[in-house]
């Protein structure tokens, strides 16, 4: 999405006089602030080792159920792949771009540094704008094989190539660097609430939400074969999983130390790889199979209706329609305090548009606002960004007019995506056989 200059303000009166629905333009409601995060620059990131190592290589097919590579192997592969993508872009710029593509693809391979057991070397076809008809979609997710995010990727895109990433940031960059076609990342859980890290990354990066998927979460207590519950003195898992099982762990009579790690399946992998006989992990039943662990307790989440919502991200937005239920996600900020929030919400209420979520996050670039311009006194207000999901398509004239009105009250407005709603019937979480 490209930003509109302040001079391109949409007049509410002119819109209300329009007799027919306005054509949807995905760039129309993309606004930026001077202090907002800048556009992703892969060439600049080449100097940052943390970023250079962030784009993972394709993994085995999701449907195959393979464990894949160890985390160390993936990190080594990712570093090489990311650096090669940046170097290709720089070489293309120096030699005249598309007219000299042979500089990028002048060899049969990309001359990768030899690394053993890389699942598939990156080739020039991996940098195509979109997969060809009939080819397998590459989907990035955070975690290791056996993570709930991998299951969500498989539900969203059956038969996809699931690419594990060690951080949420890496999954975003995998799509931006054309290593992956999509990313599937969690944004909220029915018990643990919002995953704030991903809300912040949605604003920092320029990817678009193209869909959502809801996944029942079924937690298990896993340990090495032969280990009994009374031998356990530590339980490790993702912070969300630990909070979702807090009451059940107490009912099991486990007086254990709880430690947070990056993801649930990673906790299971850590227990198995280090032969920890005094430590249990909270993860899925599939993770138990992958890492040869026993299930000490099944279904230990505090509520059987435990559900996590994931969003699917892509480089380009989809074209919204009105022939099926759609949801639209936006983020906005304003300079006049929280009193404007009522006016913004009224723009949706007046048009009978249902809001499904409101999330506030501190404004990273303007965390504090003084009450008076003279900087006199001690009273201060926190500045917030507001994330809103509402049930309407951007092809609907009601949504277009609502956002035109919202623009009049806000200093920053951006449409994160307009996408089909997940209408899968709800059922209590249970692990499939």
DRENMARRO-274310 format. One record per residue (C-alpha): residue in three letters; residue number from 1; x, y, z. Coordinates in pm, 1 decimal. Layout:
REM residues N
ala/NUM/X/Y/Z
...
//
This chain:
REM residues 433
unk/1/0.0/0.0/0.0
unk/2/124.6/340.9/-87.7
unk/3/76.5/642.9/137.0
unk/4/-143.5/932.8/43.3
unk/5/-23.7/1284.9/96.2
unk/6/-232.6/1500.6/333.3
unk/7/-356.6/1696.0/32.8
unk/8/-550.1/1390.1/-89.9
unk/9/-812.1/1418.8/185.9
unk/10/-1146.4/1269.4/88.9
unk/11/-1446.4/1496.3/128.0
unk/12/-1732.0/1336.8/318.0
unk/13/-1990.8/1546.5/134.5
unk/14/-1869.7/1439.0/-208.1
unk/15/-1882.8/1073.2/-104.4
unk/16/-2233.4/1095.3/37.5
unk/17/-2351.3/1241.4/-296.9
unk/18/-2219.6/938.8/-485.8
unk/19/-2525.8/738.4/-595.7
unk/20/-2344.8/409.1/-655.6
unk/21/-2077.9/216.6/-457.4
unk/22/-1728.3/348.5/-496.2
unk/23/-1475.6/123.5/-672.1
unk/24/-1234.0/-28.7/-423.0
unk/25/-875.7/83.8/-447.8
unk/26/-640.4/-99.3/-207.3
unk/27/-409.7/202.9/-201.1
unk/28/-683.1/453.4/-122.1
unk/29/-686.7/427.9/255.6
unk/30/-312.0/376.5/312.0
unk/31/-184.9/664.5/521.0
unk/32/146.6/720.3/694.3
unk/33/279.9/955.6/957.8
unk/34/620.4/1119.1/941.5
unk/35/720.3/922.2/1246.6
unk/36/569.4/592.6/1131.8
unk/37/785.9/295.9/1040.3
unk/38/948.9/333.5/699.5
unk/39/916.2/92.0/408.0
unk/40/1117.3/-226.6/441.0
unk/41/1455.6/-193.5/277.7
unk/42/1624.5/-524.5/215.0
unk/43/1945.3/-366.4/86.6
unk/44/1991.3/-177.5/411.6
unk/45/1925.6/-489.2/611.0
unk/46/2218.6/-660.0/441.7
unk/47/2449.4/-485.1/686.4
unk/48/2259.3/-620.3/986.5
unk/49/2356.8/-978.9/1071.8
unk/50/2036.2/-1029.6/1269.2
unk/51/1828.3/-942.4/964.9
unk/52/2052.3/-1121.5/719.2
unk/53/1994.8/-1440.9/911.7
unk/54/1620.9/-1397.3/922.3
unk/55/1489.7/-1549.7/600.1
unk/56/1446.6/-1927.6/625.6
unk/57/1485.6/-2184.5/354.6
unk/58/1192.0/-2391.9/230.0
unk/59/1119.7/-2701.3/438.0
unk/60/962.3/-3034.5/365.1
unk/61/600.0/-3048.0/250.1
unk/62/349.4/-2995.6/530.0
unk/63/153.2/-3301.7/433.4
unk/64/456.2/-3526.3/467.1
unk/65/470.5/-3473.7/843.9
unk/66/850.6/-3475.1/847.8
unk/67/1038.2/-3332.1/1140.2
unk/68/1264.1/-3122.3/917.2
unk/69/1599.0/-2981.6/1015.5
unk/70/1736.5/-2881.5/1352.8
unk/71/1716.7/-2516.2/1453.7
unk/72/2091.8/-2470.6/1401.1
unk/73/2066.1/-2604.7/1044.7
unk/74/1776.1/-2374.0/967.4
unk/75/1952.3/-2069.4/1105.2
unk/76/2262.8/-2139.8/895.5
unk/77/2052.5/-2189.8/584.0
unk/78/1850.9/-1874.4/647.2
unk/79/2161.4/-1660.0/679.6
unk/80/2291.8/-1774.7/342.2
unk/81/1959.0/-1739.7/164.6
unk/82/1892.0/-1389.4/293.6
unk/83/2239.4/-1267.0/200.5
unk/84/2207.7/-1408.8/-151.2
unk/85/1874.7/-1235.3/-209.3
unk/86/2023.6/-899.3/-110.4
unk/87/2334.5/-951.9/-322.9
unk/88/2123.2/-1040.3/-626.8
unk/89/1921.6/-721.0/-587.0
unk/90/2237.1/-511.3/-561.1
unk/91/2396.6/-677.0/-864.8
unk/92/2081.5/-620.9/-1068.2
unk/93/2076.5/-249.9/-980.5
unk/94/2442.1/-204.5/-1073.8
unk/95/2407.9/-377.7/-1410.5
unk/96/2092.0/-209.2/-1535.5
unk/97/1808.5/-416.1/-1382.5
unk/98/1594.0/-646.0/-1595.3
unk/99/1799.2/-595.0/-1912.2
unk/100/2098.4/-764.3/-1748.0
unk/101/1923.6/-1042.6/-1557.4
unk/102/2201.6/-1278.9/-1662.7
unk/103/2417.4/-1117.1/-1396.0
unk/104/2180.3/-1261.9/-1137.7
unk/105/2111.3/-1589.0/-1315.8
unk/106/2437.2/-1630.4/-1503.3
unk/107/2512.5/-1967.0/-1345.6
unk/108/2322.7/-2290.4/-1311.2
unk/109/2297.7/-2231.5/-937.9
unk/110/2327.9/-1930.9/-709.6
unk/111/2674.1/-2050.2/-600.8
unk/112/2558.7/-2102.4/-242.9
unk/113/2819.1/-2168.3/23.3
unk/114/2814.5/-2547.8/71.8
unk/115/2601.2/-2643.3/368.9
unk/116/2505.8/-3003.5/428.2
unk/117/2147.2/-3123.4/415.9
unk/118/1977.6/-2807.0/292.0
unk/119/1628.0/-2923.5/190.0
unk/120/1620.1/-2724.4/-134.0
unk/121/1859.4/-2457.3/-269.7
unk/122/1707.3/-2123.0/-356.1
unk/123/1690.4/-2065.1/-731.4
unk/124/1574.4/-1777.1/-946.2
unk/125/1231.2/-1940.8/-980.0
unk/126/1186.0/-1907.2/-604.4
unk/127/1186.3/-1529.8/-651.6
unk/128/887.0/-1528.7/-885.0
unk/129/605.4/-1287.3/-791.8
unk/130/362.1/-1573.5/-729.0
unk/131/366.5/-1952.0/-760.2
unk/132/281.0/-2084.2/-1105.7
unk/133/-43.5/-2270.3/-1162.4
unk/134/-28.6/-2606.2/-985.8
unk/135/287.4/-2531.1/-788.4
unk/136/310.0/-2562.1/-410.9
unk/137/253.0/-2254.2/-197.7
unk/138/532.3/-2167.8/45.9
unk/139/398.0/-2062.4/385.4
unk/140/612.6/-1926.6/671.5
unk/141/517.9/-1981.0/1035.1
unk/142/682.5/-1918.2/1370.8
unk/143/809.1/-2224.6/1552.6
unk/144/936.3/-2570.1/1468.0
unk/145/750.4/-2869.1/1318.9
unk/146/469.5/-2968.9/1552.8
unk/147/378.0/-2610.0/1645.9
unk/148/16.1/-2498.9/1637.2
unk/149/115.5/-2237.9/1380.9
unk/150/224.5/-2519.0/1149.1
unk/151/-117.0/-2680.7/1190.6
unk/152/-280.8/-2344.6/1113.3
unk/153/-68.6/-2312.4/798.3
unk/154/-185.8/-2657.5/691.1
unk/155/-549.7/-2566.4/755.2
unk/156/-520.7/-2236.9/568.3
unk/157/-322.8/-2379.6/275.3
unk/158/-350.0/-2760.6/245.7
unk/159/-50.9/-2933.4/85.6
unk/160/164.5/-2622.1/130.3
unk/161/539.7/-2614.1/189.6
unk/162/551.1/-2505.9/554.9
unk/163/864.1/-2300.6/634.7
unk/164/955.1/-2284.6/1007.5
unk/165/1091.2/-1953.3/1140.0
unk/166/1246.0/-1898.3/1481.6
unk/167/1082.2/-1554.7/1530.8
unk/168/768.8/-1371.6/1418.3
unk/169/992.4/-1105.6/1261.6
unk/170/1159.1/-1372.4/1048.7
unk/171/823.2/-1489.0/911.4
unk/172/740.5/-1133.2/801.5
unk/173/1077.7/-1092.7/632.4
unk/174/1054.2/-1435.0/464.9
unk/175/754.9/-1305.7/269.0
unk/176/912.2/-966.4/199.6
unk/177/1230.4/-1132.4/66.9
unk/178/1024.5/-1364.8/-159.6
unk/179/1145.4/-1672.2/28.6
unk/180/782.8/-1749.9/117.4
unk/181/454.1/-1667.2/-55.5
unk/182/246.4/-1635.2/261.6
unk/183/287.7/-1615.2/637.9
unk/184/39.5/-1753.6/892.5
unk/185/77.1/-1590.7/1235.0
unk/186/-135.6/-1585.7/1553.5
unk/187/-294.9/-1259.2/1663.0
unk/188/-524.9/-1359.6/1950.6
unk/189/-629.5/-1647.6/2173.5
unk/190/-966.7/-1695.8/2342.5
unk/191/-797.2/-1753.2/2680.9
unk/192/-467.5/-1567.0/2664.0
unk/193/-581.5/-1259.8/2469.0
unk/194/-390.8/-1075.3/2197.5
unk/195/-39.6/-1154.7/2076.9
unk/196/82.7/-796.4/2096.6
unk/197/411.8/-862.2/1922.1
unk/198/235.2/-942.7/1595.9
unk/199/13.2/-635.2/1617.7
unk/200/325.5/-421.4/1640.4
unk/201/483.8/-604.9/1345.8
unk/202/172.3/-555.4/1132.1
unk/203/231.4/-181.7/1154.9
unk/204/607.5/-200.3/1108.8
unk/205/590.3/-410.3/791.4
unk/206/397.5/-356.2/467.8
unk/207/232.0/-696.0/429.6
unk/208/-142.9/-731.6/382.8
unk/209/-390.1/-955.5/563.4
unk/210/-551.4/-1181.3/301.4
unk/211/-738.8/-1424.8/525.2
unk/212/-790.9/-1567.3/871.2
unk/213/-812.7/-1913.7/1021.2
unk/214/-928.9/-2024.3/1365.2
unk/215/-766.4/-2328.9/1520.8
unk/216/-878.9/-2520.2/1833.0
unk/217/-584.8/-2559.3/2071.3
unk/218/-544.0/-2889.1/2256.0
unk/219/-256.0/-2888.0/2505.4
unk/220/-75.5/-3196.7/2639.5
unk/221/185.6/-3243.2/2911.8
unk/222/482.7/-3419.2/2749.9
unk/223/791.6/-3588.1/2899.0
unk/224/1058.1/-3839.8/2803.9
unk/225/961.4/-4209.2/2797.9
unk/226/965.9/-4358.6/3145.7
unk/227/933.9/-4025.7/3328.0
unk/228/639.3/-3996.3/3569.0
unk/229/462.4/-3682.2/3683.0
unk/230/609.0/-3695.4/4033.7
unk/231/960.6/-3671.3/3883.1
unk/232/882.8/-3338.6/3716.4
unk/233/1004.5/-3017.8/3881.3
unk/234/991.7/-2784.9/3578.0
unk/235/741.7/-2720.3/3297.1
unk/236/840.8/-2521.1/2987.5
unk/237/630.0/-2385.5/2701.9
unk/238/521.6/-2068.3/2525.6
unk/239/396.6/-1799.9/2770.7
unk/240/46.0/-1821.6/2622.9
unk/241/36.5/-2199.5/2671.3
unk/242/155.8/-2169.9/3031.3
unk/243/-118.6/-1918.2/3110.7
unk/244/-381.5/-2131.5/2935.6
unk/245/-295.1/-2433.4/3155.1
unk/246/-226.8/-2259.2/3488.3
unk/247/-529.7/-2393.0/3677.5
unk/248/-500.3/-2747.0/3542.8
unk/249/-133.1/-2772.7/3639.1
unk/250/-230.3/-2677.9/3994.3
unk/251/-511.1/-2937.1/4000.6
unk/252/-265.1/-3205.4/3889.1
unk/253/-71.4/-3138.2/4210.0
unk/254/241.3/-3029.4/4027.7
unk/255/453.6/-2790.6/4231.4
unk/256/681.3/-2705.1/3944.2
unk/257/872.8/-2408.8/3811.1
unk/258/721.2/-2261.4/3496.2
unk/259/959.6/-2128.3/3232.2
unk/260/870.3/-1957.5/2905.6
unk/261/1028.8/-2043.6/2569.7
unk/262/966.4/-1928.9/2212.2
unk/263/703.3/-2185.7/2113.4
unk/264/526.2/-2501.2/2231.1
unk/265/681.9/-2746.3/1986.8
unk/266/1021.6/-2589.0/2054.4
unk/267/975.2/-2678.3/2420.4
unk/268/911.2/-3041.9/2325.7
unk/269/1215.0/-3041.2/2097.9
unk/270/1429.7/-2894.7/2378.0
unk/271/1326.9/-3164.7/2626.2
unk/272/1398.1/-3442.4/2376.8
unk/273/1724.8/-3301.2/2243.8
unk/274/1872.9/-3246.8/2591.9
unk/275/1734.4/-3565.5/2751.4
unk/276/1576.3/-3367.2/3036.0
unk/277/1415.0/-3618.2/3271.2
unk/278/1307.9/-3357.6/3526.4
unk/279/1135.9/-3129.1/3274.5
unk/280/801.8/-3153.0/3096.5
unk/281/672.7/-2950.9/2801.1
unk/282/326.8/-2824.8/2713.2
unk/283/266.8/-2886.7/2343.9
unk/284/45.4/-3071.2/2096.5
unk/285/1.6/-3448.2/2060.0
unk/286/166.4/-3421.5/1717.8
unk/287/476.1/-3273.1/1881.6
unk/288/486.6/-3578.5/2109.6
unk/289/494.3/-3805.9/1805.2
unk/290/757.5/-3601.7/1624.3
unk/291/998.8/-3584.9/1920.0
unk/292/924.2/-3928.6/2072.6
unk/293/776.7/-3802.6/2398.9
unk/294/507.2/-3955.8/2619.5
unk/295/181.0/-3777.9/2699.7
unk/296/153.4/-3754.9/3080.4
unk/297/-175.8/-3562.3/3070.1
unk/298/-406.4/-3492.9/2777.6
unk/299/-621.6/-3183.2/2726.0
unk/300/-474.6/-2976.1/3009.5
unk/301/-598.6/-2635.8/2886.4
unk/302/-816.4/-2464.6/3146.9
unk/303/-1107.6/-2429.9/2902.7
unk/304/-1209.4/-2677.4/2631.3
unk/305/-1314.9/-2387.7/2407.7
unk/306/-953.9/-2276.1/2370.7
unk/307/-919.1/-2120.8/2025.0
unk/308/-643.9/-1924.6/1850.8
unk/309/-705.1/-1689.6/1559.2
unk/310/-437.5/-1669.4/1290.8
unk/311/-408.0/-1424.7/1000.5
unk/312/-263.3/-1501.1/659.2
unk/313/-24.0/-1237.9/523.9
unk/314/87.8/-1167.9/165.5
unk/315/281.6/-904.9/-25.4
unk/316/-25.9/-790.3/-219.2
unk/317/-385.5/-740.4/-103.1
unk/318/-671.9/-943.3/-242.2
unk/319/-969.6/-789.7/-421.5
unk/320/-1259.3/-775.2/-172.4
unk/321/-1602.7/-899.5/-270.8
unk/322/-1955.5/-883.6/-134.4
unk/323/-2073.8/-1236.7/-219.4
unk/324/-1950.5/-1379.7/110.6
unk/325/-1881.8/-1250.4/465.0
unk/326/-1571.8/-1031.6/475.1
unk/327/-1376.4/-873.2/758.4
unk/328/-1162.1/-559.9/737.8
unk/329/-875.4/-468.3/972.0
unk/330/-754.3/-109.9/1015.1
unk/331/-517.6/81.8/1242.3
unk/332/-544.0/452.7/1322.1
unk/333/-408.8/723.2/1553.2
unk/334/-517.5/1076.2/1638.4
unk/335/-368.5/1388.4/1794.3
unk/336/-658.1/1509.1/2007.3
unk/337/-673.4/1250.0/2283.5
unk/338/-926.2/973.9/2344.9
unk/339/-1226.5/1204.0/2294.5
unk/340/-1198.5/1139.4/1920.6
unk/341/-1241.4/764.9/1970.6
unk/342/-1615.2/806.6/2024.3
unk/343/-1650.6/988.8/1692.0
unk/344/-1453.0/719.0/1512.6
unk/345/-1665.8/438.6/1654.4
unk/346/-1981.5/631.9/1574.8
unk/347/-1887.2/626.4/1206.7
unk/348/-1932.2/248.8/1214.9
unk/349/-2234.1/242.6/1447.4
unk/350/-2422.4/494.9/1229.6
unk/351/-2389.2/257.0/932.4
unk/352/-2474.6/-56.3/1131.9
unk/353/-2126.5/-207.1/1088.2
unk/354/-2036.6/-454.7/1363.2
unk/355/-1695.2/-427.0/1528.4
unk/356/-1536.1/-760.0/1625.4
unk/357/-1221.5/-629.7/1794.7
unk/358/-1063.1/-312.1/1931.8
unk/359/-699.8/-327.1/2041.3
unk/360/-492.4/-33.6/2165.0
unk/361/-113.1/-31.5/2152.0
unk/362/125.8/245.3/2265.5
unk/363/246.6/472.8/1987.8
unk/364/611.5/368.6/1952.3
unk/365/729.7/700.6/1809.3
unk/366/516.6/923.4/2033.5
unk/367/472.2/736.8/2362.5
unk/368/387.7/1045.2/2574.6
unk/369/176.9/1352.8/2501.1
unk/370/194.4/1658.7/2728.1
unk/371/-138.7/1814.9/2821.6
unk/372/-29.0/2167.5/2729.9
unk/373/199.1/2289.3/2453.9
unk/374/409.7/2491.4/2696.2
unk/375/540.6/2172.4/2860.5
unk/376/434.1/2313.1/3196.9
unk/377/309.6/2080.8/3471.0
unk/378/329.6/1705.5/3520.2
unk/379/7.1/1580.0/3362.3
unk/380/75.5/1354.9/3063.8
unk/381/-125.3/1121.3/2844.2
unk/382/-7.6/806.3/2673.9
unk/383/-39.9/806.2/2295.9
unk/384/-203.6/500.1/2141.5
unk/385/-253.7/329.7/1808.4
unk/386/-595.4/163.4/1773.3
unk/387/-646.4/-161.6/1583.6
unk/388/-1005.9/-229.1/1477.2
unk/389/-1164.9/-528.3/1301.4
unk/390/-1513.3/-484.8/1155.5
unk/391/-1749.6/-709.5/963.0
unk/392/-1770.2/-550.6/619.4
unk/393/-1590.1/-570.6/289.5
unk/394/-1407.2/-274.3/140.8
unk/395/-1622.1/-338.3/-166.4
unk/396/-1921.7/-233.5/46.5
unk/397/-2008.2/135.8/11.4
unk/398/-2086.0/148.2/384.9
unk/399/-1726.8/58.5/471.0
unk/400/-1587.8/307.5/219.7
unk/401/-1798.1/591.7/358.4
unk/402/-1720.0/492.8/718.8
unk/403/-1345.6/512.9/654.6
unk/404/-1385.9/841.4/471.2
unk/405/-1547.1/981.4/786.3
unk/406/-1285.5/823.1/1012.8
unk/407/-1015.3/995.0/810.0
unk/408/-1155.4/1335.0/907.0
unk/409/-1094.0/1264.5/1277.7
unk/410/-758.3/1085.0/1262.7
unk/411/-401.3/1180.1/1183.3
unk/412/-307.8/830.1/1065.5
unk/413/-520.8/561.4/900.1
unk/414/-415.9/239.8/730.8
unk/415/-614.7/-57.5/602.7
unk/416/-427.1/-373.6/700.1
unk/417/-649.9/-593.2/486.2
unk/418/-1000.8/-680.3/373.3
unk/419/-1040.4/-1057.3/362.9
unk/420/-1289.7/-1347.7/388.0
unk/421/-1398.4/-1443.3/738.5
unk/422/-1331.3/-1793.6/870.1
unk/423/-1680.0/-1945.1/889.7
unk/424/-1566.9/-2290.5/1008.6
unk/425/-1821.3/-2435.7/1256.4
unk/426/-1694.1/-2421.7/1613.6
unk/427/-1624.4/-2740.3/1810.2
unk/428/-1442.8/-2800.3/2142.6
unk/429/-1070.3/-2855.6/2088.4
unk/430/-955.3/-3211.6/2046.1
unk/431/-648.5/-3361.4/1884.9
unk/432/-710.5/-3535.2/1554.0
unk/433/-585.7/-3890.8/1514.9
//
